[in-house]
Amino acid sequence: MSTQEEQIQAGELLPIMEEFYSLQGEGYNTGKAAYFIRIGGCDVGCHFCDVKEAWDAAMHEPTRIEDVVQRAKSFPAKSVIITGGEPLLYNLDKLCKSLRDENIETILETSGSSPMSGVWDWVCLSAKHNLLPLEANLPLADELKMIICDNSDFEFAERFAQKVNNKCKLYLQPEWSVRNNMIPLIVEYIKANPKWRISLQSHKYIHIP
């Protein structure tokens, strides 16, 4: 019998922090009903992260992916958003296969800093300063969502906009704690650079998970 660690490495168990049914609040899929699966463990460590409790995988119970899929399929919307933490720290091949076998759409939210696994209907990549995305992951992004904390982040965002595929949707999202200062700057930047769109964390405005 395989050990728990071997099962985690194989993607049969994952340290799930939380699961919930809600609406996507940001980016391309804003307003879309989906089942969210938040996997614990992160090696990126953004100072503005609003789920720092997800960083330590050891705090979250390894969970059978079969149980996760059964819960996901019980909800009306047949879309799942895999987030973290940094979900690509794990092998997501079996989770994605199990979801897709149930005709559930698979959507990934990632920094792109670890090797890709899983099969995805949509990949939202958000490059971070602390740990840059792997070059191999950039062409796989359907959506590039860049967090804007200060003026220097516009240049950082442009670096990665040049590396994604030409069908990738480009979003600038104000970091929540400085949103009142950054939103006017983002608006003016997008007016001058209309390849970008703005992403707002609408779930925080309407007080849903």
C-alpha positions in Angstrom: 0.0 0.0 0.0 1.3 3.4 -0.9 2.1 5.9 1.8 0.2 9.2 2.2 3.2 11.1 0.7 3.2 8.9 -2.3 -0.5 9.4 -2.8 0.0 13.2 -2.6 2.8 13.0 -5.2 0.6 11.0 -7.5 -2.2 13.5 -7.1 -4.6 11.0 -5.5 -4.7 13.0 -2.3 -4.4 16.8 -2.1 -4.2 19.2 0.9 -7.5 20.9 0.4 -7.9 24.1 2.4 -11.5 24.8 1.5 -14.2 24.1 -1.0 -17.2 26.4 -1.7 -19.8 27.2 -4.4 -19.9 30.8 -5.4 -19.4 33.3 -8.3 -16.0 34.1 -9.8 -15.3 37.6 -8.7 -12.4 38.7 -11.0 -10.9 38.4 -14.4 -12.4 37.0 -17.6 -14.9 34.7 -15.8 -16.3 37.4 -13.5 -19.9 36.5 -12.6 -19.6 32.9 -13.5 -21.0 30.3 -11.0 -18.4 27.7 -10.1 -17.2 25.3 -7.4 -14.0 26.5 -5.9 -11.3 24.2 -4.7 -8.5 25.9 -2.8 -5.4 23.7 -2.4 -3.0 24.4 0.5 0.7 25.1 0.0 2.4 28.1 -1.6 6.1 28.9 -2.3 5.4 32.4 -3.8 4.4 34.3 -0.7 2.9 37.6 -2.0 2.7 40.3 0.7 -0.8 41.2 -0.4 -2.2 37.6 -0.4 -5.6 37.5 1.3 -5.4 33.8 2.0 -2.1 33.5 3.8 -3.6 30.6 5.8 -3.3 28.6 2.6 0.5 28.8 2.5 1.4 25.9 4.9 0.2 22.7 3.3 0.8 20.8 6.5 -2.2 22.7 8.1 -4.6 21.2 5.6 -5.8 17.6 5.6 -4.9 15.5 2.6 -8.2 14.8 0.9 -9.2 12.0 -1.6 -9.8 13.6 -5.0 -12.8 11.2 -5.5 -14.5 12.9 -2.6 -13.8 16.4 -4.0 -15.2 15.5 -7.4 -18.4 14.0 -5.8 -19.0 17.3 -3.9 -18.2 19.4 -7.0 -20.7 17.4 -9.2 -23.5 18.0 -6.7 -23.8 21.7 -7.7 -25.7 23.1 -10.7 -22.8 24.8 -12.3 -20.5 22.3 -14.0 -17.4 24.5 -13.7 -14.6 24.1 -11.1 -11.9 26.7 -10.3 -8.7 25.3 -8.9 -6.9 27.9 -6.8 -4.5 28.2 -3.9 -2.0 28.6 -2.5 -0.2 27.6 -5.6 -2.0 24.6 -7.1 0.7 23.6 -9.5 2.9 22.5 -6.6 0.9 19.3 -7.1 0.2 16.8 -9.8 -3.3 17.7 -11.0 -3.6 15.2 -13.8 -5.9 12.8 -11.9 -8.1 15.6 -10.5 -8.6 17.1 -13.9 -9.3 13.8 -15.5 -11.9 12.9 -12.9 -13.6 16.3 -13.2 -13.7 16.1 -17.0 -15.0 12.6 -16.9 -18.0 14.1 -15.2 -18.3 16.8 -17.9 -17.1 19.5 -15.5 -15.1 22.4 -16.9 -11.7 22.9 -15.4 -10.3 26.4 -14.7 -6.9 27.0 -13.1 -5.6 30.1 -11.2 -1.9 30.0 -10.9 1.3 32.1 -10.7 2.8 29.7 -13.3 5.9 29.3 -11.2 5.7 25.4 -11.1 5.5 22.9 -14.0 2.1 22.6 -15.6 0.0 19.5 -14.9 -3.7 18.7 -15.6 -5.8 19.4 -18.6 -7.5 22.8 -18.5 -10.4 24.5 -20.3 -9.1 27.9 -19.0 -5.8 29.0 -17.5 -5.6 32.3 -15.6 -1.9 33.1 -15.0 -0.9 35.9 -12.6 2.8 36.5 -12.7 4.3 37.5 -9.3 7.6 39.3 -8.4 8.6 36.9 -5.7 8.8 33.8 -8.0 8.5 34.4 -11.7 6.4 32.1 -14.0 8.2 29.4 -15.9 8.7 30.4 -19.5 7.1 27.2 -20.7 3.8 28.1 -18.9 3.4 31.6 -20.4 2.1 30.5 -23.9 -0.5 28.2 -22.1 -2.3 31.2 -20.5 -5.8 32.0 -21.7 -5.8 35.0 -19.4 -3.0 37.1 -17.9 -4.1 38.8 -14.7 -1.5 41.2 -13.3 -1.9 42.7 -9.8 -1.1 46.4 -9.7 0.3 47.7 -6.4 2.2 50.7 -7.6 3.4 52.4 -10.8 6.3 50.0 -11.4 3.8 47.2 -11.8 2.7 48.5 -15.2 6.1 47.8 -16.7 6.2 44.4 -14.9 2.8 43.6 -16.5 4.0 44.6 -20.0 7.0 42.2 -19.7 4.7 39.2 -19.5 2.1 40.5 -22.0 4.9 40.2 -24.6 5.3 36.5 -23.8 1.8 35.1 -23.7 0.0 33.9 -26.9 -1.8 36.5 -29.0 -5.2 35.2 -28.0 -4.5 35.7 -24.3 -6.9 38.1 -22.5 -5.0 40.8 -20.6 -6.2 42.2 -17.3 -4.9 44.7 -14.8 -6.2 44.3 -11.3 -5.7 46.8 -8.4 -4.3 45.3 -5.2 -7.3 45.5 -2.9 -5.6 47.6 -0.1 -4.6 50.3 -2.5 -7.5 50.1 -4.9 -8.7 53.6 -4.4 -5.4 55.0 -5.4 -4.6 52.6 -8.2 -8.0 52.4 -10.0 -7.7 55.9 -11.5 -4.2 55.1 -12.7 -5.3 51.8 -14.2 -8.2 53.4 -16.0 -5.9 56.0 -17.6 -3.3 53.3 -18.5 -5.9 51.2 -20.2 -7.3 54.2 -22.1 -3.8 54.6 -23.5 -3.1 50.9 -23.9 -6.5 49.4 -24.8 -5.2 45.8 -25.2 -5.7 45.6 -21.4 -8.9 45.4 -19.5 -9.6 46.1 -15.8 -10.3 43.4 -13.3 -12.0 44.2 -10.1 -12.5 41.9 -7.1 -16.3 42.1 -7.4 -16.8 39.3 -4.8 -15.4 41.7 -2.2 -17.7 44.5 -3.2 -20.8 42.2 -3.0 -19.6 40.3 0.1 -19.5 36.7 -1.2 -16.7 34.1 -0.9 
